[in-house]
Amino acid sequence: MAPANIESILHEQRLFQPAPAFAARARIKSMRELQALQQQAAQDHEKFWADRAREQISWHKPFTKILDSSKAPHYRWFDDGLLNVSYNCLDRNLKDKAHKTAIIFEGEQGDVRRVTYAELHREVCRFANALKANGIKKGDRVVIYMPMVPEMVIAMQACARIGAIHSVVFGGFSAQSLQDRIEDAGAKMLITADGGTRGGKIIELKLAADQALAKGCSTIESVIVLKRSGQTIPMQNGRDVWWDDVVKNVSDQCEPVWVESEHPLFLLYTSGSTGKPKGVQHSSAGYLLGTIVTMQWVFDIHDDDIFWCTADVGWVTGHSYVTYGPLAVGATMVMYEGAPTIPDGGRFWDICQRHKITIFYTAPTAIRGLMKLGDDIPAKYDLSKLRLLGTVGEPINPEAWMWYHTHIGHERCPITDTWWQTETGAHLIAPIPGAVATKPGSCTLPLPGIAADVVDEEGNSITAPNQGGYLVIKKPWPFMLRTIWGDEQRYLDTYWKKFNNKYYVAGDTAHKDEDGYFWIMGRADDVLKVSGHRLGTMEIESALVAHPRVAEAAVVGKPDEVKGEAVFAYVVLRGARPAGGVDEALTKELRAWVTEQIGPIARPDDIRYADNLPKTRSGKIMRRLLRSIAAGEAITQDTSTLENEAILLQLRGKA
Ligand code: 7RM
């Protein structure tokens, strides 16, 4: 699909200036202050980032080299420095903040636990010693498959402490997905739990882990199991050990392992346009720096803030704004285990009230879902401590933005709409709340030191306002991904090839308006955002085709009021198409099958059976046509190249 030069349709006129009261105590207080930073970065991009790295990171050995572009687009930042990320998140806070609360944890059942920096430091050291005792060394991969509890953060920080590379797999992914990721990463250890709770249901983590390990995962030597749900689960002798047992008689001191700036901190698997998820590899120093500067610039973090990012740690948002960013700046954060609707749709606002949240960061899908439940629900809660709101994951529609602004922010809180990706490590385009006026639906302006632009098919900057094109980043930045684990070629092909290795290609289409504000229009590739979760259409198609009765499948996104996009699948069966295109038992089976192969988030909402898929004469599936049909739109595409026009009726569910 060529998105370039699409006339954009959205024309949002409303402009919200930063409130003077907010700006007065903000870290960046005005457009003038922001422009000064932008200018520094424009004058000397490398020096700008080197200055930030020197001022924000506690180095064991300072770096002397800033950026090595000799193997571009493999960039190296702060190459000869030595540091430890866990030291930067914990030890350096012990002097002034040992007794400050680092984590306020709330379980879905209402259990609350507070962990201070001193306690967190001890727990991380203990667990790091346990990892070492179980044979984990610098560079080993450790897969973490856990519920949203403080131990998830402890496990990640402990890996960072000894230079082990963690790879968190979202607890909602299936045994099959877990197995694929463990095998791709070549992980030596798995850390999991008996079970988690979400939406009142137990998530069978250990059961899924056992299934994954029974089928493959030959590199796994040991499994550490946290007790959380308390249910009885089988433990395999010689392989499985309880968390409580491994931390029992170990020291609560653990010298950090000093690693090079470029040492991989973690892998995080994310969906792309091919069937197989890719292991996005992040660095230690550059990534850490990204989480710190964005906590300061975008979240305007102050010492007395109570910060809550609702994302699961299984996604990048949870990595950067639960596990690393808030701790690296010594903040107090809330971590909530469960669903937003337990016991009712007021849970988020209840948490904001009880824990006196000042900065609240969530996804448009959650806002839309809670908005649907009515204005009277948030009205019951005291939200007066809130001072800043954020969103992430997909474009926020102006209606949801206005509801958030009115009913949650009480027209007092700025909203920061943060555009970024698993690959970018931290926010790249977002309003700095004390300086930048916002427009509902726009992520506004790139952060200082981020050379974002919109370009046409030839890579030329699009200067005319409101003309769509490819979103690119024209200069390397410290918190960019380093490669795709084990697949250099895919790194080059996915992010760099399109414009001859010159620009990072985000895979999104966007346009800039008259004021230079960025508006994200959607993906240029076959990636869906279902409730803010990133899924590849090919990934779901491969899962469907793996079913013995399925010959061919095409998956597209269907616009959904709450989820943003819903999964819509077109299926060609081996053998005859069901009469009238209806076979409820099979549909149920295929939905369960996809759940088993990938996870419940990938389960198709709709499945339609056809004798054939619409293809051009050159054999390409006409995805745009399928998207129009899924959306229930009139077909405007040229269908004259279709091999068999009659199947259009089947695809539309009319035959
Ligand atoms: C953080 C995250 C990345 C994709 C990205 C976009 C979409 C994310 C916004 C957004 C419009 C936003 N990582 N996206 N944030 N679109 N406005 N503020 O979501 O790797 O899972 O997804 O998400 O399409 O490319 S991700």
Boltz pocket constraint, residues with backbone or C-beta under 6 A from the ligand:
constraints:
  - pocket:
      binder: B
      contacts: [[A, 270], [A, 316], [A, 317], [A, 391], [A, 392], [A, 393], [A, 394], [A, 395], [A, 396], [A, 417], [A, 418], [A, 419], [A, 420], [A, 421], [A, 422], [A, 423], [A, 429], [A, 443], [A, 506], [A, 507], [A, 508], [A, 520], [A, 522], [A, 523], [A, 529], [A, 532], [A, 533], [A, 534]]
      max_distance: 6.0
